[in-house]
Amino acid sequence: MRVETILIVEDDHNTAALVATYLQREGFATIIIHDGGEALAAARESAPVFVILDVMLPNVEGWEICRALRSFSDVPIMMLTAREEESDRVAGLAMGADDYVVKPFSPRELVERVKAILRRSRPALPRPGPLLSWGGLELDPVKLRVTRDGRPVALTASEYKILLALMGAPGRVFPREELLNHCYPGGEAVIDRVIDVHVGKLRQKIEDDPARPCFILTVRGHGYKFSDETDNGI
């Protein structure tokens, strides 16, 4: 079995070594980068299954690395930071991060978070199901693939789960709390604004005009729904 590699981008040598040690105990290979300017090249060359990314880095900040990574990869990203304000967590998730851990942290908990995100983002056996298609947007639950007008659309694990739920029941209104349960079935403490962030990123990827969406519609005061034959615009 191929050993899975996790990229750790952290300028504090002791923190990076500690995280690497705990991950290696769980059977992962690790690559440590201390300079933000080297992170993207390392991600391209090593093709990691997971990236642990510090926010405050020399030369290039973690926020910028996260945004750049999302432009070519859907690899799960965990942000590490000493800042615990809600606005920072929302900003990190808006840039495409999958989790946000505040320092100081428990290395054991961090490893368990990594393993949980990997389980959710890459199910061992894709669930068979019918091809979901609407207005040029297609989701294949067997191949875990989304296309728009035949072009592949790269989604994060959370974005895919939200789209799968919505497309699977056109016209049904999903409250934010229910969509949170789809994204985070482990019961992690996540603010419901995270769903708005994920939906906003989804719209940027699948809508012609994200400001006037045709696929994912907002039902004010209730949540979101996927367009059906009773809605205009598709």
Backbone hydrogen bonds, N-H to C=O, Kabsch-Sander energy under -0.5 kcal/mol:
donor,donor_aa,acceptor,acceptor_aa,energy
6,I,29,A,-2.6
7,L,50,F,-2.5
8,I,6,I,-0.5
8,I,31,I,-3.3
9,V,7,L,-0.6
9,V,52,I,-3.3
10,E,8,I,-0.7
10,E,33,I,-2.0
13,H,11,D,-0.8
16,A,12,D,-2.4
17,A,13,H,-2.4
18,L,14,N,-2.3
19,V,15,T,-2.5
20,A,16,A,-2.4
21,T,17,A,-2.3
22,Y,18,L,-1.9
23,L,19,V,-2.2
24,Q,20,A,-2.6
25,R,21,T,-1.6
26,E,22,Y,-0.7
26,E,23,L,-0.9
27,G,24,Q,-1.7
28,F,23,L,-1.9
29,A,4,E,-3.0
31,I,6,I,-2.0
33,I,8,I,-2.9
36,G,58,P,-1.2
37,G,58,P,-0.5
38,E,35,D,-1.8
39,A,36,G,-1.0
40,L,36,G,-0.5
42,A,38,E,-1.9
43,A,39,A,-2.3
44,R,40,L,-2.3
45,E,41,A,-2.2
46,S,42,A,-2.5
47,A,43,A,-1.4
49,V,5,T,-2.8
50,F,5,T,-0.8
51,V,76,P,-2.2
52,I,7,L,-3.1
53,L,51,V,-0.6
53,L,78,M,-3.4
54,D,9,V,-2.9
54,D,52,I,-0.5
55,V,80,L,-2.3
57,L,55,V,-0.9
60,V,58,P,-2.5
62,G,55,V,-3.2
65,I,61,E,-1.8
66,C,62,G,-2.9
67,R,63,W,-2.3
68,A,64,E,-2.4
69,L,65,I,-2.9
70,R,66,C,-2.1
71,S,67,R,-0.6
71,S,68,A,-1.0
72,F,69,L,-1.8
73,S,69,L,-1.9
78,M,51,V,-2.8
79,M,77,I,-0.5
79,M,99,D,-2.4
80,L,53,L,-2.6
81,T,101,V,-1.9
88,D,85,E,-0.6
89,R,85,E,-1.6
90,V,86,E,-2.6
91,A,87,S,-2.1
92,G,88,D,-2.4
93,L,89,R,-2.3
94,A,90,V,-2.5
95,M,91,A,-1.4
96,G,93,L,-1.3
97,A,92,G,-2.1
98,D,77,I,-2.9
99,D,77,I,-1.4
101,V,79,M,-3.1
103,K,81,T,-3.1
110,L,106,S,-2.5
111,V,107,P,-2.2
112,E,108,R,-2.1
113,R,109,E,-2.4
114,V,110,L,-2.4
115,K,111,V,-2.5
116,A,112,E,-2.3
117,I,113,R,-2.5
118,L,114,V,-2.3
119,R,115,K,-2.2
120,R,116,A,-2.1
121,S,117,I,-2.6
122,R,118,L,-1.4
132,L,139,L,-2.8
133,S,131,L,-0.5
134,W,137,L,-2.6
137,L,134,W,-1.9
138,E,136,G,-0.5
138,E,147,T,-2.8
139,L,132,L,-3.0
140,D,145,R,-3.1
144,L,140,D,-1.3
145,R,140,D,-1.6
147,T,138,E,-2.4
148,R,151,R,-2.6
149,D,136,G,-3.3
151,R,148,R,-1.9
153,V,146,V,-2.8
154,A,152,P,-0.5
155,L,153,V,-0.6
160,Y,156,T,-2.5
161,K,157,A,-2.2
162,I,158,S,-2.2
163,L,159,E,-2.4
164,L,160,Y,-2.7
165,A,161,K,-2.1
166,L,162,I,-2.5
167,M,163,L,-3.0
168,G,164,L,-1.6
169,A,166,L,-1.2
171,G,226,F,-2.7
172,R,169,A,-2.0
174,F,172,R,-0.5
174,F,224,Y,-3.6
176,R,222,H,-0.5
179,L,175,P,-1.9
180,L,176,R,-2.5
181,N,177,E,-1.6
182,H,178,E,-1.5
183,C,179,L,-2.0
184,Y,180,L,-3.2
187,G,184,Y,-1.8
190,V,188,E,-1.2
194,V,191,I,-1.8
195,I,192,D,-1.3
196,D,192,D,-0.7
197,V,193,R,-1.8
198,H,194,V,-2.5
199,V,195,I,-2.8
200,G,196,D,-2.2
201,K,197,V,-2.1
202,L,198,H,-2.5
203,R,199,V,-2.6
204,Q,200,G,-1.6
205,K,201,K,-1.2
205,K,202,L,-0.7
206,I,202,L,-2.0
207,E,203,R,-2.2
212,R,209,D,-1.9
217,L,215,F,-0.7
217,L,225,K,-3.0
219,V,223,G,-2.9
220,R,218,T,-0.7
222,H,219,V,-2.5
223,G,219,V,-2.4
224,Y,174,F,-2.2
225,K,217,L,-2.2
227,S,215,F,-2.7
231,D,228,D,-2.0
